[in-house]
Amino acid sequence: MPNVDLVVEMVDMMAATRSYEANITATNAIKSMALKALEI
């Protein structure tokens, strides 16, 4: 039996997914601000 705790791995994966989604949201906000700045 491998030394892999499925519960720990699932929690880590969910945390990584949330972090990725937060980074996408931040990147989209930065992109939006940059586009607004170019309009001025």
C-alpha positions as CSV (number, residue, x, y, z in Angstrom):
1,M,0.0,0.0,0.0
2,P,1.5,3.3,-1.0
3,N,2.1,6.1,1.5
4,V,-0.5,8.4,0.1
5,D,-3.3,9.8,2.3
6,L,-6.2,10.4,-0.1
7,V,-8.0,12.8,2.2
8,V,-4.8,14.9,2.6
9,E,-4.2,14.9,-1.1
10,M,-7.9,15.9,-1.9
11,V,-7.7,18.8,0.6
12,D,-4.4,19.9,-0.9
13,M,-5.9,19.7,-4.4
14,M,-8.9,21.8,-3.4
15,A,-6.6,24.4,-1.8
16,A,-4.6,24.5,-5.0
17,T,-7.7,24.9,-7.1
18,R,-9.0,27.8,-4.9
19,S,-5.6,29.5,-5.1
20,Y,-5.5,29.1,-8.9
21,E,-9.0,30.6,-9.2
22,A,-8.0,33.5,-6.9
23,N,-5.0,34.1,-9.1
24,I,-7.1,34.2,-12.2
25,T,-9.5,36.7,-10.6
26,A,-6.6,38.9,-9.6
27,T,-5.1,38.7,-13.1
28,N,-8.4,39.6,-14.6
29,A,-8.7,42.6,-12.3
30,I,-5.2,43.7,-13.2
31,K,-6.0,43.3,-16.9
32,S,-9.2,45.4,-16.5
33,M,-7.3,48.1,-14.7
34,A,-4.6,48.2,-17.3
35,L,-7.2,48.5,-20.1
36,K,-9.0,51.3,-18.2
37,A,-5.6,53.1,-17.8
38,L,-5.0,52.9,-21.5
39,E,-8.4,54.6,-22.2
40,I,-7.3,57.7,-20.3
